[in-house]
Amino acid sequence: MNEQGEPLIYTDKLRVIYNQGAPNEMRALEETNVAIYPEEYVIIYGPSGCGKSTLLYSLSGLQSATYGEVFFHGKSIAKMTRQEDLELHQTGIGMIFQAFYLIGSLDILDNICLPKVFRGEEPTERRKAGVQLLRRFNIAGQADKFPSQLSGGQKQRVAIARSLINDPKIIFADEPVGNLDSESAENVMKILKELNEIDKKTIVLVTHNPDHLPYADRVIFMKDGVIIREEVHKEKRPIKKIESTVEEEKPPEESLELKMLMASFKNLLPQQVDILLVPFKAKQLLAHLLSQLNDEQVTMAEAFLKELLFKNIDLPTFSSKLDIPLDDGGAGWNKMRAKSFTQQIQKILEQAQNIKDNIPGSITSFAQYLIDRFHLRLAPDQVTQLEDILRYRIESRIGQIGLLKDLDSNISEKGLGLNKITAEKVVREIEIIMLLKYS
């Protein structure tokens, strides 16, 4: 870290507005203050369209501010001379993109060395530096090949090598593993972590995948063009500079509703109540509904279900991805299974959303859903009793154990009188819907 403990890059009331004054004006970034310190690994996280890539490109100087300023080493990027701006983008920062952006007519070594060509460096020296990076990332054997001959993982390693060729202090990565399979993605994430911990490079990475968050020293959460909070895993900022740019949120309290869910789902932890709750929901919902599928089919379906719950894709897209063969990046299901599963997901999500929004008649609808789902034969007074039981559960007046007791007990004992196996299935369905509606 530099002696003064000053940030490498920081913003002052940064705002970015596209098509300002036009009918299609879009506010990509509202007033944003953020600082990136030397040797930090910072992840900017949020759903699609939240402004995270706009913030990254603003920090890198590739996106001009509409209002406010971005400072690199204390100097406003907007006020830099042409030569200073050139130095910033040639040697100050390195960029890694989701789409790789390799030049198809150049071989791999020339792609890596291209930034040195623009600096007028000697061919022998630049090729020597390029070969060293090729060896480091285990792609030396690909030096004479062209980008079209490489896999996605190999292309991204080439792109990382290119970003490092001029030894920048900071690496910006925009969804760097978005086009990669899980194995290649993990390899790239490990490379970036190594660059941070061993090479002491500052890393700023954009992602919408919650699985990547543990790699970061600090996570910046964004929504609707605004930084909503920060989460620190490992503090690398100078003590005197640790002043959050957003109001710190208190750790979530364990509400009665959460405690009841934790009793129903033994692997649910208080730390998951925020952004990690959606992956947990996806896993539990799949386990609840799926059988007779291999691990790879379930894993891919879980990934798509996370995207659905994060609202990055809609139900028709989700269904189509389930039907695509595994080799083509889908889940490898057949069309009938994909359609049936999507319909069941839709019904469950609708019930959860209705309860969450307290829609009039939602409890009656919930009861009828359970009656239809499990082919329950209930008299009118039993239907009323089921609605009362559901109301008690929604209001957290009973938990899983009380729920099972009320459903399983004999009618003479003021229970619903279901047999034990059916009661357990109904309880599981209710708890899944309660989990999905919780936020």
Order of alpha helices (4+ residues) and beta strands (2+ residues): beta-beta-beta-beta-alpha-beta-beta-alpha-beta-alpha-alpha-alpha-beta-alpha-beta-beta-beta-alpha-alpha-alpha-alpha-alpha-alpha-alpha-alpha-alpha
